[in-house]
Amino acid sequence: MPSIRKKLAQFGDAVACHEAGRAYSYADLLKQIDQAATRLPEAKGQIIEVQTLSIIEGLASLLAILEHGHIAFPLPADLPNAEQKKMRQVAANSSLYKQLYDSGFILFSS
């Protein structure tokens, strides 16, 4: 991930994305990654749910999770609770999880 950070830092104040009428720079994205990292557990290899309302926050969360050696589990907030529960169970019992453990990959489940 340090190489991704270095790459992002090279673009500094250039626009990384537009959302809700605002332009976010790569520097903003790096700050968001740092903020997201403060909410992560120290023990690596955890499945971390990602439910965000904004694109920039979601992207920063995914990058922070990967950077810290966790497994990102995007879980749409608009799914009914029963479906969210089912997705959590599938992810927790997946043999893929065991293969991804401590790899920093993203786990998608259906």
Backbone as CSV, one residue per row, in Angstrom:
resi,resn,N_x,N_y,N_z,CA_x,CA_y,CA_z,C_x,C_y,C_z
1,MET,0.803,-1.209,0.000,0.000,0.000,0.000,0.843,1.268,0.000
2,PRO,2.050,1.262,0.578,2.833,2.499,0.521,3.014,3.021,-0.899
3,SER,3.115,2.126,-1.877,3.269,2.597,-3.256,1.990,3.281,-3.744
4,ILE,0.843,2.823,-3.286,-0.415,3.480,-3.654,-0.468,4.860,-3.009
5,ARG,-0.069,4.927,-1.738,-0.019,6.217,-1.037,0.906,7.195,-1.767
6,LYS,2.071,6.706,-2.164,3.024,7.561,-2.881,2.426,8.055,-4.189
7,LYS,1.730,7.157,-4.870,1.103,7.514,-6.148,0.020,8.582,-5.918
8,LEU,-0.814,8.382,-4.912,-1.861,9.362,-4.607,-1.250,10.708,-4.231
9,ALA,-0.200,10.670,-3.429,0.447,11.902,-2.972,1.024,12.704,-4.134
10,GLN,1.437,12.030,-5.183,2.004,12.725,-6.347,1.007,13.687,-6.994
11,PHE,-0.279,13.393,-6.840,-1.304,14.216,-7.486,-1.786,15.368,-6.614
12,GLY,-1.419,15.351,-5.327,-1.677,16.467,-4.413,-3.049,17.100,-4.505
13,ASP,-3.080,18.331,-5.025,-4.324,19.101,-5.070,-5.167,18.852,-6.320
14,ALA,-4.726,17.949,-7.181,-5.542,17.604,-8.356,-6.827,16.922,-7.882
15,VAL,-7.862,17.037,-8.666,-9.163,16.486,-8.290,-9.162,14.962,-8.419
16,ALA,-9.512,14.294,-7.318,-9.619,12.836,-7.291,-11.041,12.398,-7.619
17,CYS,-12.034,13.153,-7.130,-13.433,12.834,-7.436,-14.321,14.020,-7.110
18,HIS,-15.518,13.951,-7.666,-16.556,14.947,-7.386,-17.693,14.215,-6.689
19,GLU,-18.217,14.849,-5.654,-19.352,14.244,-4.962,-20.178,15.333,-4.302
20,ALA,-21.476,15.266,-4.492,-22.423,16.213,-3.882,-22.000,17.667,-4.113
21,GLY,-21.568,17.948,-5.344,-21.214,19.312,-5.702,-19.863,19.780,-5.199
22,ARG,-19.082,18.876,-4.640,-17.762,19.248,-4.119,-16.677,18.439,-4.826
23,ALA,-15.555,19.097,-5.062,-14.394,18.412,-5.627,-13.473,18.011,-4.482
24,TYR,-13.037,16.763,-4.487,-12.094,16.255,-3.485,-10.759,16.013,-4.168
25,SER,-9.696,16.516,-3.559,-8.357,16.336,-4.111,-7.770,15.012,-3.619
26,TYR,-6.660,14.652,-4.204,-5.960,13.455,-3.746,-5.453,13.658,-2.318
27,ALA,-5.078,14.888,-1.989,-4.666,15.195,-0.614,-5.841,14.971,0.339
28,ASP,-7.050,15.370,-0.074,-8.252,15.114,0.733,-8.459,13.614,0.920
29,LEU,-8.272,12.865,-0.152,-8.441,11.416,-0.091,-7.456,10.812,0.904
30,LEU,-6.208,11.257,0.875,-5.213,10.748,1.825,-5.602,11.067,3.267
31,LYS,-6.162,12.257,3.498,-6.640,12.612,4.846,-7.785,11.691,5.264
32,GLN,-8.678,11.401,4.330,-9.798,10.496,4.621,-9.289,9.087,4.950
33,ILE,-8.264,8.637,4.245,-7.668,7.327,4.516,-7.102,7.309,5.931
34,ASP,-6.401,8.379,6.304,-5.840,8.471,7.655,-6.942,8.442,8.715
35,GLN,-8.032,9.158,8.463,-9.155,9.173,9.415,-9.782,7.794,9.536
36,ALA,-9.970,7.126,8.407,-10.570,5.791,8.423,-9.675,4.810,9.181
37,ALA,-8.371,4.963,9.046,-7.426,4.058,9.702,-7.516,4.131,11.217
38,THR,-7.899,5.277,11.749,-7.991,5.414,13.208,-9.113,4.568,13.795
39,ARG,-10.047,4.139,12.972,-11.190,3.347,13.446,-10.972,1.839,13.290
40,LEU,-9.790,1.446,12.842,-9.534,0.028,12.582,-8.867,-0.654,13.774
41,PRO,-9.165,-1.948,13.966,-8.486,-2.691,15.032,-7.021,-2.919,14.669
42,GLU,-6.199,-3.110,15.695,-4.771,-3.311,15.437,-4.461,-4.716,14.950
43,ALA,-5.185,-5.707,15.446,-4.933,-7.098,15.040,-5.317,-7.252,13.575
44,LYS,-4.364,-7.721,12.766,-4.606,-7.852,11.325,-5.526,-9.024,11.008
45,GLY,-6.037,-9.002,9.773,-6.826,-10.117,9.270,-8.290,-10.097,9.655
46,GLN,-8.776,-8.993,10.193,-10.179,-8.893,10.590,-11.049,-8.606,9.365
47,ILE,-12.275,-9.116,9.390,-13.251,-8.740,8.365,-13.875,-7.433,8.842
48,ILE,-13.732,-6.390,8.051,-14.241,-5.069,8.406,-15.371,-4.697,7.451
49,GLU,-16.556,-4.489,8.024,-17.696,-4.067,7.201,-17.502,-2.628,6.754
50,VAL,-17.878,-2.377,5.518,-17.808,-1.025,4.966,-19.215,-0.615,4.559
51,GLN,-19.760,0.323,5.314,-21.060,0.915,4.996,-20.892,2.419,5.099
52,THR,-20.853,3.084,3.972,-20.668,4.535,3.976,-21.733,5.188,3.112
53,LEU,-21.954,6.445,3.395,-22.930,7.201,2.619,-22.294,7.943,1.453
54,SER,-20.971,8.117,1.512,-20.312,8.867,0.441,-19.271,8.009,-0.263
55,ILE,-19.039,8.337,-1.507,-18.069,7.610,-2.323,-16.660,7.817,-1.771
56,ILE,-16.308,9.052,-1.455,-14.954,9.340,-0.976,-14.685,8.612,0.345
57,GLU,-15.661,8.594,1.225,-15.499,7.900,2.504,-15.378,6.388,2.287
58,GLY,-16.172,5.856,1.366,-16.106,4.425,1.073,-14.770,4.031,0.474
59,LEU,-14.289,4.808,-0.473,-12.996,4.529,-1.098,-11.878,4.628,-0.068
60,ALA,-11.904,5.670,0.750,-10.884,5.836,1.787,-10.920,4.679,2.781
61,SER,-12.114,4.242,3.140,-12.241,3.115,4.068,-11.648,1.849,3.473
62,LEU,-11.969,1.574,2.220,-11.421,0.382,1.563,-9.895,0.425,1.524
63,LEU,-9.343,1.573,1.158,-7.888,1.692,1.068,-7.228,1.567,2.438
64,ALA,-7.843,2.147,3.474,-7.288,2.035,4.834,-7.323,0.588,5.312
65,ILE,-8.418,-0.094,5.039,-8.564,-1.496,5.443,-7.494,-2.347,4.776
66,LEU,-7.307,-2.162,3.494,-6.287,-2.921,2.769,-4.885,-2.588,3.268
67,GLU,-4.651,-1.314,3.514,-3.338,-0.871,3.981,-2.963,-1.514,5.321
68,HIS,-3.959,-1.746,6.155,-3.704,-2.286,7.491,-3.871,-3.805,7.579
69,GLY,-3.969,-4.465,6.426,-3.964,-5.924,6.402,-5.256,-6.590,6.820
70,HIS,-6.359,-5.879,6.672,-7.664,-6.446,6.983,-8.365,-6.878,5.702
71,ILE,-9.514,-7.463,5.861,-10.339,-7.870,4.727,-11.561,-6.961,4.707
72,ALA,-11.741,-6.242,3.618,-12.871,-5.327,3.485,-14.111,-6.099,3.043
73,PHE,-15.210,-5.810,3.694,-16.480,-6.467,3.396,-17.531,-5.394,3.117
74,PRO,-17.626,-4.940,1.848,-18.647,-3.935,1.516,-20.046,-4.501,1.733
75,LEU,-20.830,-3.793,2.505,-22.172,-4.245,2.851,-23.133,-3.078,2.641
76,PRO,-23.942,-3.131,1.579,-24.849,-2.014,1.294,-25.798,-1.731,2.454
77,ALA,-25.814,-0.499,2.899,-26.649,-0.096,4.030,-28.136,-0.184,3.708
78,ASP,-28.477,-0.124,2.422,-29.890,-0.144,2.050,-30.468,-1.558,1.946
79,LEU,-29.654,-2.573,2.198,-30.179,-3.944,2.211,-31.025,-4.166,3.456
80,PRO,-32.083,-4.932,3.338,-32.858,-5.267,4.529,-31.975,-5.989,5.557
81,ASN,-32.287,-5.823,6.828,-31.480,-6.410,7.903,-31.288,-7.914,7.736
82,ALA,-32.317,-8.615,7.297,-32.215,-10.069,7.126,-31.163,-10.420,6.075
83,GLU,-31.111,-9.642,4.996,-30.110,-9.874,3.949,-28.705,-9.536,4.441
84,GLN,-28.591,-8.465,5.214,-27.286,-8.113,5.783,-26.790,-9.231,6.696
85,LYS,-27.683,-9.762,7.512,-27.321,-10.849,8.421,-26.846,-12.071,7.630
86,LYS,-27.575,-12.380,6.559,-27.211,-13.516,5.714,-25.828,-13.311,5.094
87,MET,-25.564,-12.111,4.603,-24.263,-11.822,3.995,-23.143,-11.942,5.021
88,ARG,-23.403,-11.488,6.254,-22.397,-11.611,7.316,-22.093,-13.077,7.613
89,GLN,-23.133,-13.899,7.643,-22.950,-15.324,7.927,-22.156,-16.005,6.810
90,VAL,-22.488,-15.680,5.583,-21.772,-16.257,4.443,-20.300,-15.868,4.509
91,ALA,-20.024,-14.597,4.778,-18.637,-14.129,4.850,-17.881,-14.801,5.983
92,ALA,-18.507,-14.900,7.145,-17.832,-15.467,8.317,-17.541,-16.955,8.147
93,ASN,-18.373,-17.658,7.393,-18.207,-19.104,7.234,-17.556,-19.493,5.909
94,SER,-17.093,-18.526,5.182,-16.536,-18.782,3.860,-15.127,-19.362,3.938
95,SER,-14.894,-20.387,3.139,-13.528,-20.913,3.047,-12.631,-19.888,2.370
96,LEU,-13.232,-19.011,1.573,-12.478,-17.945,0.932,-11.871,-17.024,1.991
97,TYR,-12.602,-16.780,3.061,-12.085,-15.954,4.150,-10.765,-16.522,4.658
98,LYS,-10.722,-17.825,4.855,-9.500,-18.463,5.352,-8.343,-18.266,4.370
99,GLN,-8.655,-18.273,3.076,-7.619,-18.058,2.063,-7.170,-16.598,2.024
100,LEU,-8.108,-15.693,2.303,-7.801,-14.269,2.247,-7.165,-13.752,3.529
101,TYR,-7.239,-14.538,4.600,-6.762,-14.094,5.899,-5.374,-13.464,5.783
102,ASP,-5.243,-12.257,6.317,-3.988,-11.507,6.365,-3.450,-11.149,4.976
103,SER,-4.326,-11.119,3.988,-3.866,-10.788,2.643,-4.220,-9.357,2.238
104,GLY,-5.213,-8.752,2.909,-5.619,-7.422,2.553,-6.512,-7.351,1.338
105,PHE,-7.189,-8.433,1.032,-8.098,-8.420,-0.118,-9.497,-8.023,0.295
106,ILE,-10.324,-7.777,-0.690,-11.716,-7.417,-0.460,-12.569,-8.655,-0.642
107,LEU,-13.429,-8.901,0.327,-14.313,-10.065,0.292,-15.710,-9.604,-0.094
108,PHE,-16.201,-10.099,-1.221,-17.563,-9.833,-1.644,-18.372,-11.092,-1.419
109,SER,-19.567,-10.941,-0.952,-20.401,-12.092,-0.660,-21.795,-11.856,-1.206
110,SER,-22.468,-12.945,-1.556,-23.855,-12.786,-2.016,-24.703,-13.903,-1.445
